[in-house]
Amino acid sequence: MSGQKIFSKTFKYRLYPTKKQEETFKEWVETCRRLYNDFIKQRHDHYEKIKDFPKEERKYISCFDQIKQLPEMKKENHFLQRP
């Protein structure tokens, strides 16, 4: 790949959402924030439990493990349920 140049093109769009769309965007951001923080806390708590195990016995939580939890979380958490 020597000598080759890679270019990327960027587009910027300005949005003018209605009040309803703005509220929907805010709900999406809040849902993402909650999920992110919940998953970080889950990984931290799990690490605290396993940190004293020998390295070969440790089982970490992957993002795929957490993605598998989403359907069950949707049943339990009202903020994940879409109207």
N, C-alpha and C positions, 0 to 999 in steps of 0.2 A: 504494500500500500504506500510505498514511498513515492513522493511526488504527487500524489492525489490530494486534492483539496475537497473537503466536504463543506457544503453550504447548507444552511437551514433558513427557512423562510418563516417569518412570524407574522401573524395577523392579529390585530387588536380590534375588538368590537365594543362599542359603547352600548350599554343596555339602558332602557328607560322602562323599568317594570311598573306595572300597576301596583296599587297598594296590596292587592291580594297576592300577586306574584312576589312582591317584596316580603310579605309574611311567610310565604312558602319557602323562599330562599333562607330566611332566618330560621325556620324550623329545620331545614336540611342541615344547616351549619350547626345548630344546637344538637341534633341527633348525632352528627359526625363527632362533635366534641365529646359528647357523653360516651359514645362507643370507644373512642380512642382512649379516654381516661380510664374507663372500666377495664379495657384490655391491658393497658399498661399496669394498672393496679393488680390485675390477675397475674400477670407475669412476675411482678415484683413479689407478691405474696407467695407464689409458687417457688420462686428462687429462694426466698427466706426459709422455706420448708426443706429444700433439698441441698442447700449450700454446704452442709456438713457431710453429705454423702460422698463416698469416693467418686472420682470423676467418671469412671466407667459405668457407674450405677445411676448417674443423673439422667433424668428424662426431662427435657425442656419443653415448653409449650411453643408450638410453631404458629405462624399466622394461619395455616390451614386448619390446625386444631381449633383455633378461635372462630374461623369462618364456619366450621361445622356446627358451632354452638348457636349461630344466629337464628335458625328456625325456632329453636326452643326459647331463645331470648325474646323473640317477637311475640310469643304467646304470653310471656310473663310481664313484659314492660310495655306500658301504654305508649310511651314516646316512640317506639319502633313500629307501631301499628299505623298503617296508612288508612285514612278515612275512605 
